[in-house]
Amino acid sequence: MINSKNYVCITGASSGIGLESAKAFAKLGNNLILVARRQHRLEKLKKEILSCFPQIDVVIESTDLSLAENAFKLYQKLKAYPIITWINNAGFGNYDSVYHQDLDKIRQMIHLNIETLTILSSLYVKDYKNTEGAQLINLSSRGGYMIVPNAVTYCASKFYVSAFTEGLALELKANHCPLKAKVLAPAATKSEFGQIATDSPAYNYDDHFTTYHTSKEMADFLIELYQSDQTVGLVDVSNFEFKLSDPLFNH
């Protein structure tokens, strides 16, 4: 039986920022829909959340969102739930030169970071553009506002996320739609990201960064963005402070 209370849907919820965001929204009393590939990770997270917040409903959906057809299937499956906030967090990076990068990995990254995010955002906007209090939050990166050496293709994929989400926010505002579109742009954040981006299980953030955030800190920043009236939540790489703002691209 579906709880009548609204839900927050988070993709990529089995680790990192997605996992910590799930805990943060649970703490606020939200019902959750948690989406990721790894079923066992989702089940473990659900058990942990319900042990602390037994009053909420936690729905888990295991699917590979790098396949476009799965994005459509997932959204259709979730249409019965009143989803007041949709967070597109699923994605991964790649650290390599363009001339050396693994194109099979790059194709999967582009499908997930760009295609799936666009499909799920568009479907959600179509259904919730006139819903008061509804929010769409897309995870970009500081690499979506600057070019990082040896991560050109990843940055390009996140430039798309930033531009798409900022443009959507302006479009919704121009059409007087109550739905808010927002973009979160983390800088270095300790998670599985580095291991996947480098294809190295031994990747250590302390060896590569003098400063970084934890996934919990970034989840807290996400909640700050969620509770604000601003469009962009961005980490300033000069001092690693979190800043909220209106859209940053020229428009």
Summary of the structure (lengths in Angstrom):
residues: 251
radius of gyration: 17.1
end to end distance: 45.1
largest distance: 51.9
contacts: 834
relative contact order: 0.13
helix: 44%
strand: 19%
